[in-house]
Amino acid sequence: MEYTIIDGSTAHQGVGIDGEIFLASMVANAFEISNIQTLIRLSLKMLPKAIEYRKFIEKCFEIDKNHSKWREGRASVLKH
């Protein structure tokens, strides 16, 4: 993870570094995990719970769970 932070900090800051960590984790985990939801959830564990990036992804899972169609989920986000 140390190299991911170094790499991410050359072009990003703050949330951008968090995204770099998350995506690097997804790439590494994708060699062994084929289920996308499992892959995302496992990769999120690389980020602390209080991180905005992680909260956003978790909110996306919540929206997906509560809406059977993506347009309904999008509409619920736009209401806020």
Residue pairs with C-beta under 8 A, 6 or more apart in sequence:
1 21
1 24
1 46
4 20
4 21
4 24
4 25
5 17
5 20
5 21
7 20
7 24
8 16
8 17
8 19
8 20
8 21
9 17
12 19
12 20
15 52
15 53
18 47
18 51
18 52
18 53
18 54
19 53
21 46
21 47
22 43
22 44
22 46
22 47
22 53
22 54
22 57
25 42
25 43
25 46
26 39
26 40
26 43
29 39
29 42
29 43
30 39
33 39
33 42
37 61
40 57
40 61
41 61
44 54
44 57
44 58
47 53
47 54
48 54
63 73
63 76
63 77
64 73
66 73
66 76
67 73
67 76
